[in-house]
Amino acid sequence: MTQEPDLAQDELSRLALLHGSDKNAGHSYTALYNKHFTPLRGQPVTLLEIGIGGYEDPEAGGASLRMWRDYFDKGQIFGLDFHPKNIDEERLRVFQGSQADPRVLARLVEAAGPEGFDIIIDDGSHRSEHVTASFMMLFQFVKEGGWYVVEDTQTSYWAKFGTLDTEGARRLSMMEFFKNLVDGLNWREVNAPGYRPNFTDMNVAELHFYHNIIFVRKGRNDEESNVLRNNRVPQWLRS
């Protein structure tokens, strides 16, 4: 049986090629983005991408921002880069500053408006301390049902990006940070009477790990356990 072509994926790949984004050249991200983002197409999404590209050149970069603007033809697209960028185009707005600076992120949150972001993509410094700081500050401003994505997670294993090959350093890496969120999906099942769930326990509904990229979906995670009550195992399960 011949499988029908995925036209939406083809279009995103075409847009990546058209605008010179590396998300489908050197990476295979566009197929994954299409898989998770197709239901949002045609909606007036608010999308933030951290990392505009082009390094210090103020005239370079913005390929992925333009790709997203065309993919979400009713969307508002924001970009953040450490270096100044001369990008002034319809439905594109860029900011300058560090992704770990709460003052900079506060300006982005204000620009997005009270409803927050539908999508945040971290393609910034790729340093674990920056990635985790951005997530902890910004995830709360992702809309219910929205997505937070971290690209290029291989740097979690590289000393050049601040992660040394020691057990202690690995515990501080972005990969370890996001792997720890998996346990939060099952916080109702933890045998710890009096356990108080944190924000991510209650608001991370899905985690998807792929080669070099992680997708986190925002959503209520408060389904009761079918065995435990108030994080206490029943008598028949106690040794």
Residue, then its C-alpha position, 0 to 999 in steps of 0.5 A: m500500500t502506498q503511503e500518501p505524502d505528508l504535504a504539511q511536512d513537505e511544505l515546512s521542509r520547503l520553507a526551511l530550504l527556501h529561507g536557508s534554515d538548517k532545521n532540515a539541512g544538517h538536522s532532521y527537525t522539520a519532520l518532528y516539528n510538523k508532527h507536533f505543530t500541525p494542529l496549530r497551523g492556521q491559528p494566530v500562534t505566538l512563537l518565540e525562538i531563542g537564537i536568531g543565527g548569524y553570530e556577531d553579524p547584525e545583517a545575518g540570521g533570521a532564516s528560521l524566524r522567516m520559516w516560522r512566519d510563513y508556516f504559521d501564516k497568522g502567527q506573531i514571531f519573536g526572536l531573541d539573540f545575544h547579538p543585535k540583529n537588524i530584522d524589521e519585517e512583518r510579523l517578526r519582532v526581535f530582541q537583544g540580550s542573554q537568554a538567562d537574563p530575567r530582565v530580558l525575558a520579562r520584556l519578551v513576556e510583556a511583548a507576548g501579552p497576557e496569554g503567553f506563548d504557544i511555542i518556545i524554541d531554544d536554539g540559543s547558546h546551547r549551554s546547559e546553565h542557560v537552557t535550564a535557566s530559560f526553561m525555568m523562567l519561561f515555561q510558566f508563560v507557555k499556554e495550556g497545550g503549548w510546546y517548549v522545545v530545546e534543540d541541539t542537546q548533544t552539547s550537553y555532553w561537550a566540555k566546550f559548552g560547560t559540561l565536563d565528563t564527570e558524574g557531578a557535572r553530568r547531573l547539572s547538564m540539560m539532559e539530566f535536567f529534562k530527564n528528571l522531569v520524567d519522574g514528575l509525570n508520575w508524581r501521583e505514584v510516588n510513595a511519599p506521604g505529604y509529597r507536594p508537587n512542584f510546578t513542572d510536576m503539575n504542568v508537564a503533560e508530555l515529554h518527547f525525546y529525540h536525537n538532539i531535540i526535546f519537546v515538552r508539552k504544557g498541560r495539567n498533570d493531575e490524574e489520580s493514581n489508581v492505587l495510591r491515595n495522597n502518595r501513600v501505598p495501601q496496606w496490602l502493598r506494604s512490606 
